[in-house]
């Protein structure tokens, strides 16, 4: 029942391509999902990169955009997982970025381990 609630909660908060990663430990619920950037976030990242490129000589525009988008995704996912912990009795949540930002596809993938 907890697992179904967690899946619905994440879907309702806009995360996509949610899939369970099977594990033998019944107390652990592993998930993989995407945070997809909206047009506003992409425009903000492009604007940030354009503004900062003059100040930071040793980094290119694509790297700046990627860094900005990664920070947005991490903040948003962190907030979603905090809200999930308030809703469900969870012992611990650990998450990491599964892949770097895929700018051309406008999403970032996360892997989450939830200790139930």
N, C-alpha and C positions, 0 to 999 in steps of 0.2 A: 504494500500500500504506500509506503514512504517513497519507493522508487517511482511509482506512477505520479505521485504528487510533485516530486522533484522535476520529472520530465515536463509535466504540464506547466510548472512554475517557470522553468527556463524558456520554454516555447512562448509563454505569455509575455515574457520580458524581451522577446525579439531575437533570441539566439536561434541559429539555424543549423541544419545538418547535424542534429544531435543523434549520437549513436553510443550505445553501451559497449564498453571494452570488457569482455568476459574475464573474470578472475575466479579462482577457487575459494577465495576468502569470502564467506557469506556476509561479513560485517563491512565489506568494502564495496562501494559502487563507483566504478570508473566510467567516465564519460568523455567523449570527444565532441566538440561543437565549434561553430564559427560565430564570430562577431562580424557582421557585415556593416561596412561604413555607409552612412547616408550621404547624400549630395552635399549637405551643409558641412559635414566633417571633412570631406575630400576638398572642398573649396577652401576651408579654413587651413588645412594642411598645405595646400598650394600657396596660399597667401603668406603663411608663416615662412615657408621655404624661400619664397621670393624676397621677403623682407630681411631674412637672416643671411642670405647668401653673401651679401656684401660685408657683413661683420665677421663671418667665419670662413676664412680662406681655405682651410684644409679639409673642408667637407663639401660634397656636391649637393645639388638641389634635391635629387632623388633620395639621398640618405636623410636629409632634413625632413622631407615629407614622410618618409618611412618612420623615422623616430617620433614625429608628432602623432601619426596615426596609431603607432604602437602604444603610446602613452594614453591616448583616448580610449583605446580598446581595454587596456589594463584597468583604467579607472572605472569604466562602465561595468566590466565583468566583476571587478572587486565589489562594486556597489550591489550588483545583482546577487552575488554570493553572500554578502552580508545580510541582505534582506531574506534570503533563503534560510540562513542560520536562525533568524528571528522567527520564522514560520514553522520550522521543523526541528525536532530534537536531533541535532547532529553533533557528534563528538569533535570532529575536525574536518576542515576542507583544505586541501592542498591543490594548487593549480599552477600550471606553467604554460608558456606559449609553445605550441607544438611545432610551428613553422614560423619563419619570419613573415612579415607582412608581404602579401602578394599584391603589389600595387595594381597590376593590370586587372586583377579580379576583384579588388577592393574588399578583401576580408582578411581576417587573421584567425588561425585555429588555436584552440586551447585544449589541453587535457586536464581533467579534474579528477581528483581522488577524494571521495566523500566517505568518511568513516561514520557508519550508522550506529 
